[in-house]
Every structure is written in structure tokens, then in C-alpha cells.
Amino acid sequence: MLIQTTRFGPIEVDDAKIMSFKDGLLGFPNHHRFALLQTTADPAFFWMQSVDDPDLAFVVCDPLLFVPDYQVPIRKDDVAALALNDLNDCQVLVIVNKVNGDLTANLLGPLVVGAHSLQAKQLVLSDKRYGTRHRLVSAPTARTVAKTA
């Protein structure tokens, strides 16, 4: 399937790898289908691109790369909705933002994706240990190239 993106132009994506958010995302209830794009060699960050809206994309990452003790409680009804065989059959991602020179993650709104079903859901956690702007790392700054004679 060829999807249009405003950031990267047209991109070919395998239909079998499209994630489906039945309920959409918080703030985007009418956007259900997304593709995970790796646009650099860095395996930590990906773009989660809407299949149906070229303008809608989020930077996401696996939170365990930055918060090793991060845990997402998944209810029984979510296990069924995501068609999970067991809790090891899912991938957890979080949306990343740049805030005041830092890359932050929304640890209270994780995205849970069934590894085989690709059914996905954004959960809302109430765990006081986490926040919506959890600092991951300092954002990289633009580098200037000095001219040499």
C-alpha cells in the first residue's frame, strides 16, 4: 500500500503491518490506521504515521529503553480487544515530544499493540510515578559545519 506523508513523501507500506486503533487516539478519535516507519538507522525512535491523513504522525519509542522499570497494567478486556495470546504478545510504545530542549514521553498514555493482531489501543494510566512529559534525553541540537580553508 502506498501512503502519502507530508514529512517523507509517498511511502510503500506492507498492508499486513498496519496497526489498527479501533477507538482512535486521545484527541484523534477518527484516526484508526497507522504505520510504524523507521526513517533513520537509530532504532530507538520511529514515526507512527496515519495511513489516512498525510499530516498526522507522531514520534514514538519503546519506553523500556529509557525507563527500565516502566510497567503498563493491561486489563482482561484489553487483552481480548487486542487479541493477545498472552501479555508477552504485545509491544508498548509511547508518544515522544520535544519540550524545552528535551525529548519527553507521555508515560500516562501508552500505546499497546498486539504483536500478531496489530490491534492497538491507547491506555490511560493513573500511576502517580509517571507523567505526560517524562524527560527521556536532551534533544540533539543542530550542528554547524565550519568551513576549512
N, C-alpha and C positions, 0 to 999 in steps of 0.2 A: 504494500500500500504506500502510495506517495502522499506524504503530508506536507503542508505548507507551514513554514515558520518565518516569523519576521526577523529572527536573530540569525538563522543559518540558511535561509532559503529553503527550497524543496529538499526533503529527506525521505529516502526509502526506508520503511519500517516493516518488519515482518508482522503480518496480521495476527499471528499466534502469540505475539509478545505485547499486545495492547492490554494495559491494565484497565479494569472497569470499576469505577466508583458508583455503585447503584444510587447512593444518596448525594453524590457530588462532593464538593469540598466546602468547608466553612467559608461563607461569603461567595461561593461559586456553586450554588445548588444545581444549576443547569448544565454543568460541565462534568461529563461522566467518563470519557475515554482519554487516557493519557499514555504516552510512550516515554520510556526512560532512555535518554540519549547520553552517550559518553562522547563529549566533544574534545577532550584532551586526554593525554596519557595518564593524568592524575586519576587514580581510581577512587579517590575519596569523595569527589563531588560529581553529581550528574545533573542534567536538566530533565525535569519532568514536564514534557510538552503536551499541551492539549492537542488531541488529534483533530478536533473540530474548530478550534479558534487559534489562528496563527499567532495572535498577540499574547496568548496566555501560556506562561511557562514559569516554573519555579525551580530554583536550585535546591537540591535535596542531598542528603548524605545518610549513611548508616551512623546513628548516634553512638554506637559502641566504640567507634574509632576515637571518640573524644571523651565520652563519659562511660567508662568500662562497667560501672555498676548500674547503669540505666536499665530499668525494668518497666515493662508495659503489661499491666494486668489485662488479660483478654477473657471476656465473659463467655459463657457457654453458647449464648445465642450468636455472638460474633464468630465463634468457631464454626458454627453451622452456616452462617451467612457468607463466610469467606471460603467455604468448602475445604476446610483444613482437615487433613488426616490426623494430625496432632500439632502441638504448639511449635514443634521444630520445623513445620511445613510452612512457615511464614517468614517474611522479610519485613523489618521495621525500618522506616525512613522518617526523617524529619525535615521540615522546610527550613532553609537557611536564608538569612537576610544579612545585609551589611548595615551595621548601626554604629555610628561614631568611630569609624576606622576598625571595627571588629566584625568578624563573622559570628553571627549568633544563630541559635537554633530554637525553634518552638518545641520544647520538650513536653508541653502540655497538650499538644495536638498532633501526636504521632500518626503516621500513615502506616497501616498494616496491610500487607499484600500477601495473598495466598500464593506460595511459590509455584504451585502447579495449576491452580484455577485462574490465577491473575485477577480474582475478585479482590477488591480493595475497599478499605473503609478508613476514614479519618476518625480517630477516637478523641474524646475529650477527657483528660485526666484531671483529678483534683489533688494530686500529690503535692504537698507544700514544699518538697525538696526541689521541685522543678519550676521553671518559669517559661515564659514565651520568648524571652530574649537571653537565653543561656549562652554566655560567651564561649565560643569554641577556640578561636585563634585570632590574632591580629590579621586584618585583611592585608594582602600584598599591596604595595604601593607601586605606582608606575615608575619604571626605571628610565633614567635619561642616559643617552649614549653620548659620550664625549667624543668630539672629533679629534683625530690624531693627524699630525702634520705629515 
